[in-house]
Amino acid sequence: MMNTRLARPSRIVDINRIPELDYIRETGDTIAIGALARHAAVKSSPLIAAHLPVMVAAYEWVAHAAIRNRGTLCGNLCHADPASEMPAVTQVLGAEMVLNRASGTRRVPATDFFTGMYEVAAAPEEMLTELRIPKPLSGTGWGFEEASMRKGDFAWVTVVAMLRLADGHIAAPAVAATGLGERSVRLEVVERALDGAVPDAVRVEALAREVASTLDPPSSPSVDPQYRRDLFATLLPRVIAAAVRRAR
Ligand SMILES: Cc1cc2nc3c(=O)[nH]c(=O)nc-3n(C[C@H](O)[C@H](O)[C@H](O)COP(=O)(O)OP(=O)(O)OC[C@H]3O[C@@H](n4cnc5c(N)ncnc54)[C@H](O)[C@@H]3O)c2cc1C
């Protein structure tokens, strides 16, 4: 943002010298990621690979090695680029943001954290010190798909899903997407339609087309709204099929 002169801050707080914030650890049923954990550390963490493989898969699409070596997951979330992958991933994972200010701490669910384009629910005097992610239950399947101009570029459309199967029926589906508006969103209309349903590829394709027709995605020089709708209608069935396969 500073490079493009979109931001011209008069003061910069450098958190690089607070090593206590550089961690990825297991705390009971939760994975905690500190503010200074770099993308590269999260991507290569055995703990993340064991419990949050969807995050590792998503990281294949986030920027390039040089950026991932320097940028942090928490910084990425606070930046809240509307085409960023990790907001959608944290939303399906049911993550919470731990926000600290001098007078105390509060937690904000990822579903409430992203309030608009480059806007989050953190006050100017608050810092995101930790991301807390509940470990998914065993048997949870996931899917992640993205379309962008080149791998490593910001996404045109990203769709991510997690679900379980109970007696052959879809249970607790969580679906989120980026590229459809000013921020990542959970797609409750899709989740409601899937919840309790028997996995059926034809039905999911019809649902994807129906939901796509109601979307009003933004236009940009490289991708028009109709193409984003078409991408969503293509990627959603792939993501659900992958999640069902992994849940079996
Ligand atoms: C060439 C390039 C390609 C990229 N491609 C992608 C991509 O494909 N996908 C993607 O998701 N991202 C992409 N990014 C973004 C990148 O992944 C970083 O996440 C992003 O630049 C944030 O980096 P940072 O951690 O250094 O945060 P900074 O740049 O230092 O901060 C970003 C913003 O968040 C605030 N902030 C940072 N940390 C905190 C905190 N702990 N608490 C409160 N506020 C905080 C800062 O004040 C600032 O407003 C790309 C970046 C570049 C330069």
The ligand as a MOL file (V3000), in Angstrom:
LIG
                    3D

  0  0  0     0  0            999 V3000
M  V30 BEGIN CTAB
M  V30 COUNTS 53 58 0 0 0
M  V30 BEGIN ATOM
M  V30 1 C 3.7150 -8.8300 -4.8880 0
M  V30 2 C 2.7340 -9.2530 -3.8290 0
M  V30 3 C 1.8530 -10.3130 -4.1010 0
M  V30 4 C 0.9410 -10.7050 -3.1290 0
M  V30 5 N 0.0650 -11.7280 -3.4220 0
M  V30 6 C -0.8300 -12.1120 -2.4990 0
M  V30 7 C -1.7630 -13.1650 -2.7570 0
M  V30 8 O -1.7900 -13.7980 -3.8240 0
M  V30 9 N -2.6530 -13.4680 -1.7760 0
M  V30 10 C -2.6670 -12.8240 -0.5750 0
M  V30 11 O -3.4910 -13.1360 0.2800 0
M  V30 12 N -1.7950 -11.8560 -0.2890 0
M  V30 13 C -0.8830 -11.4760 -1.2100 0
M  V30 14 N -0.0080 -10.4680 -0.9070 0
M  V30 15 C -0.0520 -9.8390 0.4400 0
M  V30 16 C 0.9720 -10.4960 1.3500 0
M  V30 17 O 0.6650 -11.8680 1.4260 0
M  V30 18 C 0.9730 -9.9870 2.8210 0
M  V30 19 O 0.0260 -10.6830 3.5280 0
M  V30 20 C 0.6070 -8.6200 3.0300 0
M  V30 21 O 1.4750 -7.8180 2.2650 0
M  V30 22 C 0.7400 -8.2710 4.5460 0
M  V30 23 O 2.1000 -8.3220 4.8790 0
M  V30 24 P 2.6610 -7.9970 6.3460 0
M  V30 25 O 2.4290 -9.1450 7.2570 0
M  V30 26 O 4.0610 -7.5270 6.1710 0
M  V30 27 O 1.7530 -6.8340 6.8800 0
M  V30 28 P 1.9490 -5.2760 6.6660 0
M  V30 29 O 2.0830 -4.9850 5.2120 0
M  V30 30 O 3.0030 -4.7880 7.5840 0
M  V30 31 O 0.5470 -4.7640 7.2090 0
M  V30 32 C -0.6280 -4.8410 6.4250 0
M  V30 33 C -1.7150 -4.0100 7.1230 0
M  V30 34 O -2.1690 -4.6830 8.2980 0
M  V30 35 C -1.8410 -3.9580 9.4720 0
M  V30 36 N -1.3100 -4.9480 10.4070 0
M  V30 37 C -0.2900 -5.8200 10.1680 0
M  V30 38 N -0.1470 -6.6670 11.2160 0
M  V30 39 C -1.0840 -6.2930 12.1310 0
M  V30 40 C -1.4560 -6.7960 13.4130 0
M  V30 41 N -0.8280 -7.8420 13.9440 0
M  V30 42 N -2.4780 -6.1840 14.0690 0
M  V30 43 C -3.1150 -5.1300 13.5310 0
M  V30 44 N -2.8360 -4.6180 12.3020 0
M  V30 45 C -1.8330 -5.2070 11.6150 0
M  V30 46 C -0.8290 -2.9000 9.0680 0
M  V30 47 O -0.9410 -1.7570 9.8610 0
M  V30 48 C -1.2490 -2.6360 7.6220 0
M  V30 49 O -2.3440 -1.7750 7.5810 0
M  V30 50 C 0.9190 -10.0510 -1.8650 0
M  V30 51 C 1.8150 -9.0080 -1.5820 0
M  V30 52 C 2.7080 -8.5980 -2.5450 0
M  V30 53 C 3.6420 -7.4710 -2.2120 0
M  V30 END ATOM
M  V30 BEGIN BOND
M  V30 1 1 1 2
M  V30 2 1 2 3
M  V30 3 2 2 52
M  V30 4 2 3 4
M  V30 5 1 4 5
M  V30 6 1 4 50
M  V30 7 2 5 6
M  V30 8 1 6 7
M  V30 9 1 6 13
M  V30 10 2 7 8
M  V30 11 1 7 9
M  V30 12 1 9 10
M  V30 13 2 10 11
M  V30 14 1 10 12
M  V30 15 2 12 13
M  V30 16 1 13 14
M  V30 17 1 14 15
M  V30 18 1 14 50
M  V30 19 1 15 16
M  V30 20 1 16 17
M  V30 21 1 16 18
M  V30 22 1 18 19
M  V30 23 1 18 20
M  V30 24 1 20 21
M  V30 25 1 20 22
M  V30 26 1 22 23
M  V30 27 1 23 24
M  V30 28 2 24 25
M  V30 29 1 24 26
M  V30 30 1 24 27
M  V30 31 1 27 28
M  V30 32 2 28 29
M  V30 33 1 28 30
M  V30 34 1 28 31
M  V30 35 1 31 32
M  V30 36 1 32 33
M  V30 37 1 33 34
M  V30 38 1 33 48
M  V30 39 1 34 35
M  V30 40 1 35 36
M  V30 41 1 35 46
M  V30 42 1 36 37
M  V30 43 1 36 45
M  V30 44 2 37 38
M  V30 45 1 38 39
M  V30 46 1 39 40
M  V30 47 2 39 45
M  V30 48 1 40 41
M  V30 49 2 40 42
M  V30 50 1 42 43
M  V30 51 2 43 44
M  V30 52 1 44 45
M  V30 53 1 46 47
M  V30 54 1 46 48
M  V30 55 1 48 49
M  V30 56 2 50 51
M  V30 57 1 51 52
M  V30 58 1 52 53
M  V30 END BOND
M  V30 END CTAB
M  END
